Amino acid sequence: MITGVRLESLAIDPYPILAHLRATEPVAWVDDARMWFVTRRSDVLAILRDPELYRTDSAHSTIRDTFGEQMLSVEGDRHRRYKSQCNAPFNMRSVQGHAMPLIAARIDALMDAFDSEPVVDLRPALASRLAVYTVASVLGIPAALHSRILGWYADFAAALANFGWDEQIRARGHASAREFQDAMGPVLRELERGADPSLLSVLARTVPDRLTDAEIVANALIVLFGGIETTESTILNVLWTLLRHPDALAAIRADWSVLPRAIEEAMRWEPAVQSCTRHLAAPVALYGITLDKGSTIQCMLGAANRDPAHFPDPDRYDIARANAGDHVSFGSGKHFCLGAALARAEVQMTVERVFGRYPALRLDPERPSAPRGFEFRAPPTLHVLLRG
Ligand code: HEM
């Protein structure tokens, strides 16, 4: 059946549309996206946990076309090899020992910079800068190159969403990937001689079985892309959610130990990444519909996170929800987010430090904000009155 879902409507308020699909058409052809949407949590989990049938390594993958082969466009042994070599800087020990002190200092410095203002847009002033800085630091990209990251990033974002395969958009994505590769060559040579714990340095010094420079750069690209807008958007969604739920915020202030669950619940309720894309390796029948080999499937994470079969009263933001952490906002299965521990630490430190420093912080009623987007979802701006 052809479903009349419009991506424009989905970008504004996806949840009623997704709820309707989940109840009436759990596998739905969305003509506007030319993809199948899967909306039930059990189906989303089954697909993400079956990488033999539902694959990332497809010629139809815009991620592979833009970045080349890296962990999010290969399966099996190659995926294991890439992901295991990239793992060290992202485990809890490295996050706590290396990344967290850097992140804490950067949050404070960013707040110092806007401290004298009455009103600030937390997107450019805090979330965006923090996300770029964190990923660049964890990767080991020298500070002199940080200012170029957002330019490359814009081209990558357009190329990854280029499902119509527009040649100009594609060419810009390829050009930026080449520029990144050229910039990283000398960085890798330098890091081979050092001993720092950053990802590029670890990969450059791995023996035996070192990845080629091209493989290192391609995996660095997916880390760069995977870690910036996702974290920026999650910081904004969590802050926005808490500011919109003063009772929850008051409960957190009374007992900071409930914060981690409140963050998980905000990630369930308003996930920054709304879908994971897979390509069918063979025809499959779902709910009586035959999906052809090569079909593209969008696992709709925001729909799975509000599936009433798993989360009672799913549209309610409830910091006491016992199973809030069962959300799929970091994906599931072999491609589960590499940076989840880092992202969680970054979001939690931001919330603690922002509300710790500005106890009366509130949304600016003159410049309202709300999350937007059907792939990446976040408030385009987040103006707040720092001192109430
Ligand atoms: C709150 C912020 C974040 C969210 C919501 C998020 C979400 C996701 C999701 C949903 C996936 C699964 C993609 C799929 O299966 O198709 C994923 C994978 C991935 N993420 Fe994240 N991510 C976040 C932060 C980060 C950070 C900080 C990094 C690194 C610095 C990162 C790096 C990656 C990588 C490399 C993958 C691919 C893993 C693989 O293919 O095995 N992410 N992320």
Residues whose N, C-alpha, C, O or C-beta is under 5 A from the ligand:
A	BS01	HEM	M71 L72 K83 V135 I222 V223 G226 G227 T230 T231 T234 A272 V273 C276 T277 V328 S329 F330 G331 K334 H335 F336 C337 L338 G339 L342 A343
